[in-house]
Amino acid sequence: MRIWSIHPKYLDSKWLVALWRETLLAKNVLENKTKGYKNHPQLERFKNTLNPLNAINFYLSKIRKEAKRRNYNFDINKFDINSNIIQINISKWQLKYEFQHLLKKLKIRDENKFHEIKDITNIEVHPIFNIVEWDIETWEIVSK
């Protein structure tokens, strides 16, 4: 499971769909509707908010917005559209790490998307996140 911190506009179509599905799974975890993934590190940042369900719903709303921009039809009934705006801190190093991770994968999987975003230096964040100065997040599993 990867719940990206970078803006969903950088994801290719396969990853955008995967992000939608994985975040819906994360929502089910937060609602205690599934037994799996309960301690997944990617969920820490949502669990650490005052209202994890509101946070995940807000996150989903922005994924759906990107999907709609691309003329995809992600079901609005899968999350609470009345979620409040929330901000979660995220490290600028986490963003850089995720973006580099995405580029490595896109270079193999979707060369067009890779070439479209490879020269970006000012990485936009998913709207739920607020960029702060610290190292890669403790929940990230850093690949070598």
MODELLER restraints for C-alpha pairs under 7 A, 6 or more apart:
rsr = mdl.restraints
at = mdl.atoms
rsr.add(forms.Gaussian(group=physical.xy_distance, feature=features.Distance(at['CA:1:A'], at['CA:22:A']), mean=6.13, stdev=0.5))
rsr.add(forms.Gaussian(group=physical.xy_distance, feature=features.Distance(at['CA:2:A'], at['CA:42:A']), mean=6.69, stdev=0.5))
rsr.add(forms.Gaussian(group=physical.xy_distance, feature=features.Distance(at['CA:3:A'], at['CA:19:A']), mean=6.34, stdev=0.5))
rsr.add(forms.Gaussian(group=physical.xy_distance, feature=features.Distance(at['CA:3:A'], at['CA:23:A']), mean=6.60, stdev=0.5))
rsr.add(forms.Gaussian(group=physical.xy_distance, feature=features.Distance(at['CA:3:A'], at['CA:42:A']), mean=6.40, stdev=0.5))
rsr.add(forms.Gaussian(group=physical.xy_distance, feature=features.Distance(at['CA:5:A'], at['CA:95:A']), mean=6.36, stdev=0.5))
rsr.add(forms.Gaussian(group=physical.xy_distance, feature=features.Distance(at['CA:5:A'], at['CA:125:A']), mean=5.99, stdev=0.5))
rsr.add(forms.Gaussian(group=physical.xy_distance, feature=features.Distance(at['CA:5:A'], at['CA:126:A']), mean=5.56, stdev=0.5))
rsr.add(forms.Gaussian(group=physical.xy_distance, feature=features.Distance(at['CA:6:A'], at['CA:95:A']), mean=5.99, stdev=0.5))
rsr.add(forms.Gaussian(group=physical.xy_distance, feature=features.Distance(at['CA:6:A'], at['CA:99:A']), mean=6.98, stdev=0.5))
rsr.add(forms.Gaussian(group=physical.xy_distance, feature=features.Distance(at['CA:6:A'], at['CA:124:A']), mean=6.10, stdev=0.5))
rsr.add(forms.Gaussian(group=physical.xy_distance, feature=features.Distance(at['CA:6:A'], at['CA:125:A']), mean=4.35, stdev=0.5))
rsr.add(forms.Gaussian(group=physical.xy_distance, feature=features.Distance(at['CA:6:A'], at['CA:126:A']), mean=5.17, stdev=0.5))
rsr.add(forms.Gaussian(group=physical.xy_distance, feature=features.Distance(at['CA:7:A'], at['CA:124:A']), mean=5.53, stdev=0.5))
rsr.add(forms.Gaussian(group=physical.xy_distance, feature=features.Distance(at['CA:7:A'], at['CA:125:A']), mean=4.61, stdev=0.5))
rsr.add(forms.Gaussian(group=physical.xy_distance, feature=features.Distance(at['CA:7:A'], at['CA:126:A']), mean=4.02, stdev=0.5))
rsr.add(forms.Gaussian(group=physical.xy_distance, feature=features.Distance(at['CA:8:A'], at['CA:16:A']), mean=6.71, stdev=0.5))
rsr.add(forms.Gaussian(group=physical.xy_distance, feature=features.Distance(at['CA:8:A'], at['CA:63:A']), mean=6.39, stdev=0.5))
rsr.add(forms.Gaussian(group=physical.xy_distance, feature=features.Distance(at['CA:8:A'], at['CA:66:A']), mean=6.62, stdev=0.5))
rsr.add(forms.Gaussian(group=physical.xy_distance, feature=features.Distance(at['CA:8:A'], at['CA:126:A']), mean=6.60, stdev=0.5))
rsr.add(forms.Gaussian(group=physical.xy_distance, feature=features.Distance(at['CA:9:A'], at['CA:66:A']), mean=6.41, stdev=0.5))
rsr.add(forms.Gaussian(group=physical.xy_distance, feature=features.Distance(at['CA:10:A'], at['CA:117:A']), mean=6.96, stdev=0.5))
rsr.add(forms.Gaussian(group=physical.xy_distance, feature=features.Distance(at['CA:12:A'], at['CA:113:A']), mean=6.37, stdev=0.5))
rsr.add(forms.Gaussian(group=physical.xy_distance, feature=features.Distance(at['CA:20:A'], at['CA:63:A']), mean=6.69, stdev=0.5))
rsr.add(forms.Gaussian(group=physical.xy_distance, feature=features.Distance(at['CA:23:A'], at['CA:60:A']), mean=6.93, stdev=0.5))
rsr.add(forms.Gaussian(group=physical.xy_distance, feature=features.Distance(at['CA:27:A'], at['CA:53:A']), mean=6.88, stdev=0.5))
rsr.add(forms.Gaussian(group=physical.xy_distance, feature=features.Distance(at['CA:27:A'], at['CA:56:A']), mean=6.25, stdev=0.5))
rsr.add(forms.Gaussian(group=physical.xy_distance, feature=features.Distance(at['CA:28:A'], at['CA:34:A']), mean=6.10, stdev=0.5))
rsr.add(forms.Gaussian(group=physical.xy_distance, feature=features.Distance(at['CA:29:A'], at['CA:37:A']), mean=6.80, stdev=0.5))
rsr.add(forms.Gaussian(group=physical.xy_distance, feature=features.Distance(at['CA:29:A'], at['CA:38:A']), mean=5.85, stdev=0.5))
rsr.add(forms.Gaussian(group=physical.xy_distance, feature=features.Distance(at['CA:30:A'], at['CA:53:A']), mean=6.55, stdev=0.5))
rsr.add(forms.Gaussian(group=physical.xy_distance, feature=features.Distance(at['CA:41:A'], at['CA:139:A']), mean=4.90, stdev=0.5))
rsr.add(forms.Gaussian(group=physical.xy_distance, feature=features.Distance(at['CA:42:A'], at['CA:139:A']), mean=6.32, stdev=0.5))
rsr.add(forms.Gaussian(group=physical.xy_distance, feature=features.Distance(at['CA:46:A'], at['CA:52:A']), mean=5.01, stdev=0.5))
rsr.add(forms.Gaussian(group=physical.xy_distance, feature=features.Distance(at['CA:46:A'], at['CA:55:A']), mean=6.19, stdev=0.5))
rsr.add(forms.Gaussian(group=physical.xy_distance, feature=features.Distance(at['CA:46:A'], at['CA:56:A']), mean=6.69, stdev=0.5))
rsr.add(forms.Gaussian(group=physical.xy_distance, feature=features.Distance(at['CA:54:A'], at['CA:83:A']), mean=5.28, stdev=0.5))
rsr.add(forms.Gaussian(group=physical.xy_distance, feature=features.Distance(at['CA:54:A'], at['CA:84:A']), mean=6.54, stdev=0.5))
rsr.add(forms.Gaussian(group=physical.xy_distance, feature=features.Distance(at['CA:55:A'], at['CA:86:A']), mean=6.27, stdev=0.5))
rsr.add(forms.Gaussian(group=physical.xy_distance, feature=features.Distance(at['CA:57:A'], at['CA:79:A']), mean=5.67, stdev=0.5))
rsr.add(forms.Gaussian(group=physical.xy_distance, feature=features.Distance(at['CA:57:A'], at['CA:80:A']), mean=5.77, stdev=0.5))
rsr.add(forms.Gaussian(group=physical.xy_distance, feature=features.Distance(at['CA:57:A'], at['CA:83:A']), mean=5.94, stdev=0.5))
rsr.add(forms.Gaussian(group=physical.xy_distance, feature=features.Distance(at['CA:58:A'], at['CA:83:A']), mean=5.52, stdev=0.5))
rsr.add(forms.Gaussian(group=physical.xy_distance, feature=features.Distance(at['CA:58:A'], at['CA:84:A']), mean=6.72, stdev=0.5))
rsr.add(forms.Gaussian(group=physical.xy_distance, feature=features.Distance(at['CA:58:A'], at['CA:85:A']), mean=6.49, stdev=0.5))
rsr.add(forms.Gaussian(group=physical.xy_distance, feature=features.Distance(at['CA:59:A'], at['CA:128:A']), mean=6.19, stdev=0.5))
rsr.add(forms.Gaussian(group=physical.xy_distance, feature=features.Distance(at['CA:61:A'], at['CA:81:A']), mean=6.65, stdev=0.5))
rsr.add(forms.Gaussian(group=physical.xy_distance, feature=features.Distance(at['CA:64:A'], at['CA:74:A']), mean=5.98, stdev=0.5))
rsr.add(forms.Gaussian(group=physical.xy_distance, feature=features.Distance(at['CA:67:A'], at['CA:73:A']), mean=6.94, stdev=0.5))
rsr.add(forms.Gaussian(group=physical.xy_distance, feature=features.Distance(at['CA:67:A'], at['CA:74:A']), mean=6.80, stdev=0.5))
rsr.add(forms.Gaussian(group=physical.xy_distance, feature=features.Distance(at['CA:86:A'], at['CA:128:A']), mean=5.99, stdev=0.5))
rsr.add(forms.Gaussian(group=physical.xy_distance, feature=features.Distance(at['CA:87:A'], at['CA:128:A']), mean=4.93, stdev=0.5))
rsr.add(forms.Gaussian(group=physical.xy_distance, feature=features.Distance(at['CA:87:A'], at['CA:129:A']), mean=5.31, stdev=0.5))
rsr.add(forms.Gaussian(group=physical.xy_distance, feature=features.Distance(at['CA:87:A'], at['CA:130:A']), mean=6.03, stdev=0.5))
rsr.add(forms.Gaussian(group=physical.xy_distance, feature=features.Distance(at['CA:88:A'], at['CA:128:A']), mean=6.09, stdev=0.5))
rsr.add(forms.Gaussian(group=physical.xy_distance, feature=features.Distance(at['CA:88:A'], at['CA:129:A']), mean=4.77, stdev=0.5))
rsr.add(forms.Gaussian(group=physical.xy_distance, feature=features.Distance(at['CA:88:A'], at['CA:130:A']), mean=5.80, stdev=0.5))
rsr.add(forms.Gaussian(group=physical.xy_distance, feature=features.Distance(at['CA:89:A'], at['CA:129:A']), mean=5.55, stdev=0.5))
rsr.add(forms.Gaussian(group=physical.xy_distance, feature=features.Distance(at['CA:89:A'], at['CA:130:A']), mean=4.65, stdev=0.5))
rsr.add(forms.Gaussian(group=physical.xy_distance, feature=features.Distance(at['CA:89:A'], at['CA:131:A']), mean=5.86, stdev=0.5))
rsr.add(forms.Gaussian(group=physical.xy_distance, feature=features.Distance(at['CA:89:A'], at['CA:132:A']), mean=6.24, stdev=0.5))
rsr.add(forms.Gaussian(group=physical.xy_distance, feature=features.Distance(at['CA:90:A'], at['CA:129:A']), mean=5.97, stdev=0.5))
rsr.add(forms.Gaussian(group=physical.xy_distance, feature=features.Distance(at['CA:90:A'], at['CA:130:A']), mean=5.85, stdev=0.5))
rsr.add(forms.Gaussian(group=physical.xy_distance, feature=features.Distance(at['CA:90:A'], at['CA:131:A']), mean=5.03, stdev=0.5))
rsr.add(forms.Gaussian(group=physical.xy_distance, feature=features.Distance(at['CA:90:A'], at['CA:132:A']), mean=5.86, stdev=0.5))
rsr.add(forms.Gaussian(group=physical.xy_distance, feature=features.Distance(at['CA:91:A'], at['CA:131:A']), mean=5.61, stdev=0.5))
rsr.add(forms.Gaussian(group=physical.xy_distance, feature=features.Distance(at['CA:91:A'], at['CA:132:A']), mean=5.01, stdev=0.5))
rsr.add(forms.Gaussian(group=physical.xy_distance, feature=features.Distance(at['CA:91:A'], at['CA:133:A']), mean=5.68, stdev=0.5))
rsr.add(forms.Gaussian(group=physical.xy_distance, feature=features.Distance(at['CA:91:A'], at['CA:134:A']), mean=5.32, stdev=0.5))
rsr.add(forms.Gaussian(group=physical.xy_distance, feature=features.Distance(at['CA:91:A'], at['CA:135:A']), mean=6.18, stdev=0.5))
rsr.add(forms.Gaussian(group=physical.xy_distance, feature=features.Distance(at['CA:91:A'], at['CA:136:A']), mean=6.13, stdev=0.5))
rsr.add(forms.Gaussian(group=physical.xy_distance, feature=features.Distance(at['CA:91:A'], at['CA:137:A']), mean=6.61, stdev=0.5))
rsr.add(forms.Gaussian(group=physical.xy_distance, feature=features.Distance(at['CA:92:A'], at['CA:131:A']), mean=5.64, stdev=0.5))
rsr.add(forms.Gaussian(group=physical.xy_distance, feature=features.Distance(at['CA:92:A'], at['CA:132:A']), mean=6.03, stdev=0.5))
rsr.add(forms.Gaussian(group=physical.xy_distance, feature=features.Distance(at['CA:92:A'], at['CA:133:A']), mean=6.12, stdev=0.5))
rsr.add(forms.Gaussian(group=physical.xy_distance, feature=features.Distance(at['CA:93:A'], at['CA:135:A']), mean=5.65, stdev=0.5))
rsr.add(forms.Gaussian(group=physical.xy_distance, feature=features.Distance(at['CA:93:A'], at['CA:136:A']), mean=5.15, stdev=0.5))
rsr.add(forms.Gaussian(group=physical.xy_distance, feature=features.Distance(at['CA:94:A'], at['CA:136:A']), mean=4.51, stdev=0.5))
rsr.add(forms.Gaussian(group=physical.xy_distance, feature=features.Distance(at['CA:94:A'], at['CA:137:A']), mean=6.08, stdev=0.5))
rsr.add(forms.Gaussian(group=physical.xy_distance, feature=features.Distance(at['CA:103:A'], at['CA:114:A']), mean=6.08, stdev=0.5))
rsr.add(forms.Gaussian(group=physical.xy_distance, feature=features.Distance(at['CA:103:A'], at['CA:118:A']), mean=6.70, stdev=0.5))
rsr.add(forms.Gaussian(group=physical.xy_distance, feature=features.Distance(at['CA:106:A'], at['CA:113:A']), mean=6.73, stdev=0.5))
rsr.add(forms.Gaussian(group=physical.xy_distance, feature=features.Distance(at['CA:106:A'], at['CA:114:A']), mean=5.21, stdev=0.5))
rsr.add(forms.Gaussian(group=physical.xy_distance, feature=features.Distance(at['CA:107:A'], at['CA:114:A']), mean=5.49, stdev=0.5))
